[in-house]
Structures are given as C-alpha cells and as structure tokens.
Amino acid sequence: MTKTYELFLHYKQGDDFASCLKKAKGDVPEALREWGARFTNLAQHCQTLAERLNGLQLTANADTHHISFDSEDPKAIEVLEALCAEEMLSAHVWNEEEDDRSMFD
C-alpha cells in the first residue's frame, strides 16, 4: 500500500468563472474581482504549503488534474498528516497493484 497526499486547487475554469458571474448577477468586473480573489486564496494556500513543507524529503507527482506528494521520511509524513487534519491536503491510500491512481475513476 502507498499513501499519497493530494492537493486540489482549481478545475474547470469556465465553470468556476460562471459561478462567479452568477453570484455577481452578470456584472463582469465584479465577477472577475470575485474570481481573482479565489486565485489570491489559492496562491496563499500554496505559499503556506511551501512554508510548511520546506526542508522536508518529499516527492511530488503531477499530471493534468492531479497533484500529490509522498514521502517515506517520518518527519515529512507527520507534517503531511497535519496538513490533512487542517484540510490543506487530503490523504489517499493506494493498493500498489493498481496501475491507475486517477481520482476521477
């Protein structure tokens, strides 16, 4: 079994902007400000993760819609677990016999 720690930031930008546009009742500048604020929050999330993960022995994996981290270092695992408890990451356990780690199956 392998445990990975996944980061989910942004998916389907058109849908995301559409929700901001609906909230802003069609006011495009207001919708853009709302959408921009979401990116500001996502950027802060990444900065916080970078600070907390700095100096740890980690491996990162990324593809089109997936970002995950893993480690065999106990100190890194402790921090990754704490980040999951704070809902900054989510933990997933994979059966090593599975070839596909896609969360979209």
DSSP file with accessible surface (Angstrom, degrees, kcal/mol):
  #  RESIDUE AA STRUCTURE BP1 BP2  ACC     N-H-->O    O-->H-N    N-H-->O    O-->H-N    TCO  KAPPA ALPHA  PHI   PSI    X-CA   Y-CA   Z-CA
    1    1 A M              0   0  146      0, 0.0     2,-0.4     0, 0.0    94,-0.2   0.000 360.0 360.0 360.0 141.6    0.0    0.0    0.0
    2    2 A T  E     -A   94   0A  33     92,-2.7    92,-3.9     2,-0.0     2,-0.5  -0.972 360.0-151.3-123.4 137.1    1.2    3.5   -0.8
    3    3 A K  E     -A   93   0A  81     -2,-0.4    68,-0.4    90,-0.2     2,-0.3  -0.927  15.8-177.4-110.7 128.9   -0.2    6.6    0.8
    4    4 A T  E     -A   92   0A   0     88,-2.9    88,-2.7    -2,-0.5     2,-0.5  -0.861  21.4-137.5-120.3 160.6   -0.2    9.9   -1.1
    5    5 A Y  E     -AB  91  69A   6     64,-2.7    64,-2.3    -2,-0.3     2,-0.3  -0.969  25.4-151.5-121.6 113.7   -1.3   13.4    0.0
    6    6 A E  E     -AB  90  68A   5     84,-3.6    84,-2.0    -2,-0.5     2,-0.5  -0.669   9.6-156.2 -99.8 144.0   -3.2   15.2   -2.7
    7    7 A L  E     - B   0  67A  15     60,-2.5    60,-0.5    -2,-0.3     2,-0.5  -0.955   9.2-172.9-112.9 124.3   -3.6   18.9   -3.4
    8    8 A F        +     0   0  122     -2,-0.5     3,-0.1    80,-0.2    58,-0.1  -0.974  20.7 148.7-120.2 116.4   -6.7   20.1   -5.2
    9    9 A L        -     0   0   46     -2,-0.5     2,-0.3     1,-0.3    -1,-0.1   0.794  60.0  -0.4-111.7 -53.1   -6.7   23.8   -6.2
   10   10 A H        +     0   0   64     32,-0.0     2,-0.3    29,-0.0    -1,-0.3  -0.988  52.3 168.9-153.2 135.3   -8.6   24.5   -9.4
   11   11 A Y        +     0   0   79     -2,-0.3     5,-0.2     1,-0.2    54,-0.0  -0.995  64.2  12.5-147.6 140.5  -10.5   22.6  -12.0
   12   12 A K     >  -     0   0  115     -2,-0.3     4,-2.4     3,-0.1     3,-0.3   0.986  60.7-164.8  58.9  71.7  -12.8   23.7  -14.9
   13   13 A Q  H  > S+     0   0  128      1,-0.2     4,-3.0     2,-0.2     5,-0.3   0.853  84.5  56.2 -59.1 -35.5  -12.1   27.4  -15.1
   14   14 A G  H  > S+     0   0   51      1,-0.2     4,-2.5     2,-0.2    -1,-0.2   0.935 110.0  45.0 -62.9 -44.0  -15.1   28.1  -17.2
   15   15 A D  H  > S+     0   0  102     -3,-0.3     4,-1.9     2,-0.2    -1,-0.2   0.903 113.5  51.4 -63.8 -40.1  -17.4   26.6  -14.6
   16   16 A D  H  X S+     0   0   31     -4,-2.4     4,-1.5     2,-0.2    -2,-0.2   0.944 112.6  43.8 -63.8 -47.9  -15.6   28.4  -11.9
   17   17 A F  H  X S+     0   0   46     -4,-3.0     4,-2.8     1,-0.2    -1,-0.2   0.900 109.3  58.3 -65.1 -37.5  -15.9   31.8  -13.6
   18   18 A A  H  X S+     0   0   52     -4,-2.5     4,-2.6    -5,-0.3    -1,-0.2   0.895 103.6  52.1 -59.4 -38.4  -19.5   31.1  -14.4
   19   19 A S  H  X S+     0   0   51     -4,-1.9     4,-2.3     1,-0.2    -1,-0.2   0.894 110.8  47.8 -66.4 -35.5  -20.3   30.6  -10.7
   20   20 A C  H  X S+     0   0    0     -4,-1.5     4,-2.2     2,-0.2    -2,-0.2   0.899 110.9  51.5 -68.6 -40.1  -18.7   34.0  -10.0
   21   21 A L  H  <>S+     0   0   54     -4,-2.8     5,-2.7     2,-0.2     6,-0.3   0.911 110.8  48.0 -63.7 -41.3  -20.6   35.6  -12.9
   22   22 A K  H ><5S+     0   0  174     -4,-2.6     3,-1.7     1,-0.2    -2,-0.2   0.933 111.2  50.2 -64.4 -44.8  -23.9   34.2  -11.5
   23   23 A K  H 3<5S+     0   0  141     -4,-2.3    -1,-0.2     1,-0.3    -2,-0.2   0.869 111.3  49.3 -60.7 -36.0  -23.1   35.4   -8.0
   24   24 A A  T ><5S-     0   0   18     -4,-2.2     3,-1.7    -5,-0.1    -1,-0.3   0.330 113.0-122.1 -85.9   6.9  -22.3   38.9   -9.4
   25   25 A K  T < 5S-     0   0  194     -3,-1.7    -3,-0.2     1,-0.3    -2,-0.1   0.881  74.0 -47.6  53.6  42.4  -25.6   38.8  -11.3
   26   26 A G  T 3 <S+     0   0   48     -5,-2.7     2,-1.1     1,-0.2    -1,-0.3   0.398  96.9 141.0  85.0  -2.9  -23.9   39.3  -14.7
   27   27 A D    <>  -     0   0   78     -3,-1.7     4,-2.7    -6,-0.3    -1,-0.2  -0.617  36.1-163.5 -75.5 100.9  -21.6   42.1  -13.6
   28   28 A V  H  > S+     0   0   75     -2,-1.1     4,-2.8     1,-0.2     5,-0.2   0.927  84.0  47.8 -59.0 -50.4  -18.4   41.1  -15.4
   29   29 A P  H  > S+     0   0   67      0, 0.0     4,-2.3     0, 0.0    -1,-0.2   0.931 114.3  48.0 -58.0 -41.0  -15.9   43.3  -13.5
   30   30 A E  H  > S+     0   0   79      1,-0.2     4,-2.5     2,-0.2    -2,-0.2   0.915 111.5  50.5 -64.6 -41.1  -17.4   42.1  -10.1
   31   31 A A  H  X S+     0   0    0     -4,-2.7     4,-2.8     1,-0.2    -1,-0.2   0.912 110.2  50.0 -62.5 -41.6  -17.3   38.5  -11.3
   32   32 A L  H  X S+     0   0   88     -4,-2.8     4,-2.9     2,-0.2    -1,-0.2   0.898 109.7  50.8 -64.9 -38.8  -13.6   39.0  -12.3
   33   33 A R  H  X S+     0   0  150     -4,-2.3     4,-2.1    -5,-0.2    -2,-0.2   0.928 112.4  47.1 -63.1 -43.6  -12.8   40.5   -8.9
   34   34 A E  H  X S+     0   0   50     -4,-2.5     4,-1.5     2,-0.2    -2,-0.2   0.930 114.0  46.8 -62.1 -45.7  -14.5   37.5   -7.2
   35   35 A W  H  X S+     0   0   47     -4,-2.8     4,-1.6     1,-0.2    -2,-0.2   0.923 110.9  52.5 -64.5 -41.6  -12.7   35.1   -9.4
   36   36 A G  H  X S+     0   0   29     -4,-2.9     4,-2.2     1,-0.2    -1,-0.2   0.883 104.4  56.4 -60.9 -38.0   -9.4   36.9   -8.8
   37   37 A A  H  X S+     0   0   44     -4,-2.1     4,-2.4     1,-0.2    -1,-0.2   0.886 103.0  55.5 -62.6 -35.9   -9.9   36.7   -5.0
   38   38 A R  H  X S+     0   0   68     -4,-1.5     4,-2.4     1,-0.2    -1,-0.2   0.916 107.7  48.4 -62.2 -41.3  -10.2   32.9   -5.4
   39   39 A F  H  X S+     0   0   82     -4,-1.6     4,-2.9     2,-0.2    -2,-0.2   0.878 107.9  54.9 -66.7 -36.3   -6.8   32.9   -7.0
   40   40 A T  H  X S+     0   0   94     -4,-2.2     4,-2.3     2,-0.2    -1,-0.2   0.935 110.0  46.9 -59.9 -43.5   -5.4   35.0   -4.3
   41   41 A N  H  X S+     0   0  112     -4,-2.4     4,-2.2     2,-0.2    -2,-0.2   0.896 112.1  49.9 -65.4 -39.1   -6.6   32.5   -1.8
   42   42 A L  H  X S+     0   0   40     -4,-2.4     4,-2.4     2,-0.2    -2,-0.2   0.908 109.7  51.4 -65.6 -39.8   -5.2   29.6   -3.8
   43   43 A A  H  X S+     0   0   53     -4,-2.9     4,-2.5     1,-0.2    -2,-0.2   0.919 109.9  49.2 -63.3 -41.9   -1.8   31.4   -4.0
   44   44 A Q  H  X S+     0   0  107     -4,-2.3     4,-2.6     2,-0.2    -1,-0.2   0.898 108.1  54.5 -64.3 -38.4   -1.8   31.8   -0.2
   45   45 A H  H  X S+     0   0   48     -4,-2.2     4,-2.4     1,-0.2    -2,-0.2   0.938 110.2  46.4 -59.1 -46.3   -2.7   28.2    0.1
   46   46 A C  H  X S+     0   0   48     -4,-2.4     4,-2.7     2,-0.2    -2,-0.2   0.899 111.3  51.5 -64.2 -41.2    0.4   27.3   -2.0
   47   47 A Q  H  X S+     0   0  110     -4,-2.5     4,-2.3     2,-0.2    -1,-0.2   0.916 110.3  48.9 -62.6 -42.2    2.6   29.7    0.0
   48   48 A T  H  X S+     0   0   36     -4,-2.6     4,-2.5     2,-0.2    -2,-0.2   0.927 111.4  49.3 -63.9 -43.8    1.5   28.2    3.3
   49   49 A L  H  X S+     0   0    6     -4,-2.4     4,-2.5     1,-0.2     5,-0.2   0.924 109.5  52.4 -60.3 -43.9    2.2   24.7    2.0
   50   50 A A  H  X S+     0   0   60     -4,-2.7     4,-1.1     1,-0.2    -2,-0.2   0.919 110.7  47.4 -59.3 -42.9    5.6   25.8    0.7
   51   51 A E  H  < S+     0   0  136     -4,-2.3     3,-0.3     1,-0.2    -1,-0.2   0.921 115.5  44.3 -63.6 -44.4    6.5   27.1    4.2
   52   52 A R  H  < S+     0   0   89     -4,-2.5    -2,-0.2     1,-0.2    -1,-0.2   0.808 118.3  43.1 -72.7 -29.9    5.3   24.0    6.0
   53   53 A L  H >< S+     0   0   19     -4,-2.5     3,-2.1    -5,-0.2    -1,-0.2   0.528  83.2 127.1 -93.9  -6.1    7.0   21.6    3.6
   54   54 A N  T 3< S+     0   0  135     -4,-1.1     3,-0.1    -3,-0.3    -3,-0.0  -0.250  78.4   9.7 -56.1 130.2   10.2   23.5    3.3
   55   55 A G  T 3  S+     0   0   76      1,-0.3    -1,-0.3     3,-0.0     2,-0.2   0.414  98.2 124.8  83.8  -2.2   13.3   21.3    4.1
   56   56 A L    <   -     0   0   27     -3,-2.1     2,-0.9    19,-0.1    -1,-0.3  -0.611  69.0-112.9 -91.3 152.5   11.3   18.0    4.1
   57   57 A Q        +     0   0  142     -2,-0.2    16,-0.5    -3,-0.1     2,-0.3  -0.753  57.7 152.5 -85.2 105.6   12.2   15.0    1.9
   58   58 A L        -     0   0   53     -2,-0.9     2,-0.4    13,-0.1    13,-0.2  -0.924  39.3-145.9-132.7 158.6    9.2   14.7   -0.4
   59   59 A T  E     -C   70   0A  73     11,-2.6    11,-2.2    -2,-0.3     2,-0.4  -0.979  18.0-155.5-120.8 137.4    8.3   13.5   -3.9
   60   60 A A  E     -C   69   0A  68     -2,-0.4     2,-0.4     9,-0.2     9,-0.2  -0.914   6.4-168.2-113.3 142.5    5.7   15.4   -5.9
   61   61 A N  E     +C   68   0A  61      7,-2.9     7,-2.7    -2,-0.4     2,-0.3  -0.991  12.4 172.6-126.9 137.0    3.7   13.9   -8.7
   62   62 A A  E     +C   67   0A  81     -2,-0.4     2,-0.2     5,-0.2     5,-0.2  -1.000   9.8 154.7-147.8 141.5    1.6   15.9  -11.1
   63   63 A D  E >   -C   66   0A 110      3,-2.3     3,-0.9    -2,-0.3    -2,-0.0  -0.772  64.7 -54.1-143.4-162.6   -0.5   15.4  -14.3
   64   64 A T  T 3  S+     0   0  123      1,-0.3     3,-0.0    -2,-0.2    -2,-0.0   0.845 131.5   4.6 -49.1 -49.7   -3.4   17.3  -15.9
   65   65 A H  T 3  S+     0   0   83    -54,-0.0     2,-0.4     1,-0.0    -1,-0.3   0.125 117.9  79.3-124.2  19.9   -5.8   17.2  -13.0
   66   66 A H  E <   + C   0  63A  20     -3,-0.9    -3,-2.3   -58,-0.1     2,-0.4  -0.993  39.8 172.2-141.1 132.5   -3.7   15.7  -10.2
   67   67 A I  E     +BC   7  62A  60    -60,-0.5   -60,-2.5    -2,-0.4     2,-0.3  -0.991  18.5 162.8-134.5 127.4   -1.0   16.9   -7.7
   68   68 A S  E     -BC   6  61A   0     -7,-2.7    -7,-2.9    -2,-0.4     2,-0.3  -0.975  21.8-152.7-143.6 160.1    0.2   14.6   -4.9
   69   69 A F  E     +BC   5  60A  29    -64,-2.3   -64,-2.7    -2,-0.3     2,-0.3  -0.945  14.5 175.7-126.9 149.8    3.1   14.3   -2.5
   70   70 A D  E     + C   0  59A  32    -11,-2.2   -11,-2.6    -2,-0.3     2,-0.3  -0.971   1.2 173.2-149.1 164.7    4.5   11.3   -0.8
   71   71 A S        -     0   0   19    -68,-0.4   -68,-0.1    -2,-0.3   -13,-0.1  -0.974  32.0-151.1-164.0 154.9    7.5   10.5    1.4
   72   72 A E  S    S+     0   0  188     -2,-0.3   -14,-0.1   -15,-0.2    -1,-0.1   0.377  70.2 108.0-108.1  -1.6    9.0    7.8    3.4
   73   73 A D     >  -     0   0   44    -16,-0.5     4,-2.7     1,-0.1     5,-0.2  -0.654  66.5-144.1 -79.7 121.9   10.5   10.2    5.9
   74   74 A P  H  > S+     0   0   98      0, 0.0     4,-2.3     0, 0.0    -1,-0.1   0.862  99.7  52.1 -55.8 -37.7    8.7   10.1    9.3
   75   75 A K  H  > S+     0   0  138      2,-0.2     4,-1.9     1,-0.2     5,-0.2   0.928 111.7  46.1 -66.1 -42.5    9.1   13.9    9.8
   76   76 A A  H  > S+     0   0    0      1,-0.2     4,-2.9     2,-0.2     5,-0.2   0.923 111.6  51.7 -65.1 -42.7    7.6   14.6    6.4
   77   77 A I  H  X S+     0   0   55     -4,-2.7     4,-2.9     1,-0.2     5,-0.2   0.909 107.0  54.1 -61.9 -39.6    4.7   12.2    6.9
   78   78 A E  H  X S+     0   0  144     -4,-2.3     4,-2.0    -5,-0.2    -1,-0.2   0.925 111.6  44.2 -60.3 -43.3    4.0   13.9   10.3
   79   79 A V  H  X S+     0   0   30     -4,-1.9     4,-2.6     2,-0.2    -2,-0.2   0.925 112.9  51.3 -68.6 -43.2    3.7   17.3    8.5
   80   80 A L  H  X S+     0   0    0     -4,-2.9     4,-1.8     1,-0.2    -2,-0.2   0.917 110.5  49.2 -60.5 -42.0    1.7   15.8    5.6
   81   81 A E  H  X S+     0   0   70     -4,-2.9     4,-2.3     2,-0.2    -1,-0.2   0.902 109.9  51.3 -64.3 -39.8   -0.8   14.2    8.1
   82   82 A A  H  X S+     0   0   35     -4,-2.0     4,-1.7    -5,-0.2    -2,-0.2   0.912 107.9  52.4 -63.7 -40.2   -1.1   17.5   10.0
   83   83 A L  H  <>S+     0   0    0     -4,-2.6     5,-3.0     1,-0.2     6,-1.0   0.865 108.8  50.9 -64.9 -32.8   -1.8   19.3    6.7
   84   84 A C  H ><5S+     0   0   23     -4,-1.8     3,-1.9     4,-0.2    -2,-0.2   0.922 107.0  52.9 -67.7 -42.5   -4.6   16.7    6.1
   85   85 A A  H 3<5S+     0   0   85     -4,-2.3    -2,-0.2     1,-0.3    -1,-0.2   0.835 110.2  48.5 -61.6 -31.2   -6.0   17.3    9.5
   86   86 A E  T 3<5S-     0   0   98     -4,-1.7    -1,-0.3    -5,-0.2    -2,-0.2   0.326 116.5-119.0 -88.1   4.1   -6.1   21.1    8.7
   87   87 A E  T < 5S+     0   0  175     -3,-1.9    -3,-0.2     2,-0.2    -2,-0.1   0.756  82.9 119.5  61.5  30.2   -7.8   20.2    5.3
   88   88 A M  S   <S+     0   0   28     -5,-3.0     2,-0.3    -6,-0.2   -80,-0.2   0.683  84.1  13.2 -90.4 -22.9   -4.9   21.7    3.3
   89   89 A L  S    S-     0   0   11     -6,-1.0     2,-0.4    -9,-0.1    -2,-0.2  -0.902  74.2-134.2-137.3 168.2   -4.3   18.3    1.7
   90   90 A S  E     -A    6   0A  52    -84,-2.0   -84,-3.6    -2,-0.3     2,-0.3  -0.993  18.1-133.4-129.4 139.4   -6.2   15.0    1.5
   91   91 A A  E     -A    5   0A  38     -2,-0.4     2,-0.4   -86,-0.2   -86,-0.2  -0.703  21.0-176.5 -93.5 141.5   -4.7   11.6    2.1
   92   92 A H  E     -A    4   0A  68    -88,-2.7   -88,-2.9    -2,-0.3     2,-0.5  -1.000  15.7-147.7-137.0 134.5   -5.3    8.6   -0.2
   93   93 A V  E     -A    3   0A  84     -2,-0.4     2,-0.4   -90,-0.2   -90,-0.2  -0.892  18.2-162.2-103.0 129.0   -4.2    5.1    0.2
   94   94 A W  E     -A    2   0A  28    -92,-3.9   -92,-2.7    -2,-0.5     2,-0.5  -0.909  21.0-125.6-114.2 138.3   -3.5    3.2   -3.0
   95   95 A N    >   -     0   0   60     -2,-0.4     3,-2.4   -94,-0.2   -92,-0.0  -0.682  22.9-136.2 -75.5 125.3   -3.1   -0.5   -3.5
   96   96 A E  T 3  S+     0   0  130     -2,-0.5    -1,-0.1     1,-0.3    -2,-0.0   0.712 101.8  65.4 -62.3 -17.3    0.3   -1.0   -5.2
   97   97 A E  T 3  S+     0   0  162      2,-0.0     2,-0.3     0, 0.0    -1,-0.3   0.671  81.5  95.8 -77.7 -15.2   -1.3   -3.5   -7.6
   98   98 A E    <   -     0   0   96     -3,-2.4     3,-0.1     1,-0.2    -4,-0.0  -0.596  57.5-165.7 -76.7 131.7   -3.5   -0.7   -9.0
   99   99 A D  S    S+     0   0  164     -2,-0.3     2,-0.6     1,-0.1    -1,-0.2   0.783  72.0  60.2 -85.5 -29.4   -1.9    0.8  -12.1
  100  100 A D        -     0   0   84      1,-0.1    -1,-0.1     2,-0.1     5,-0.0  -0.892  52.1-177.9-110.1 121.7   -4.1    3.9  -12.3
  101  101 A R        +     0   0   88     -2,-0.6     2,-0.1    -7,-0.1    -1,-0.1   0.162  35.7 142.8 -97.3  15.9   -4.1    6.4   -9.4
  102  102 A S    >   -     0   0   38      1,-0.2     3,-0.8     2,-0.1    -2,-0.1  -0.380  42.7-157.8 -65.0 131.0   -6.7    8.6  -11.0
  103  103 A M  T 3  S+     0   0   67      1,-0.2    -1,-0.2    -2,-0.1    -2,-0.0   0.466  87.4  70.2 -83.3  -1.0   -9.2   10.1   -8.6
  104  104 A F  T 3         0   0   99      0, 0.0    -1,-0.2     0, 0.0    -2,-0.1   0.328 360.0 360.0-101.2   8.9  -11.7   10.6  -11.5
  105  105 A D    <         0   0  147     -3,-0.8     0, 0.0    -5,-0.0     0, 0.0  -0.428 360.0 360.0 -73.0 360.0  -12.5    6.9  -12.0
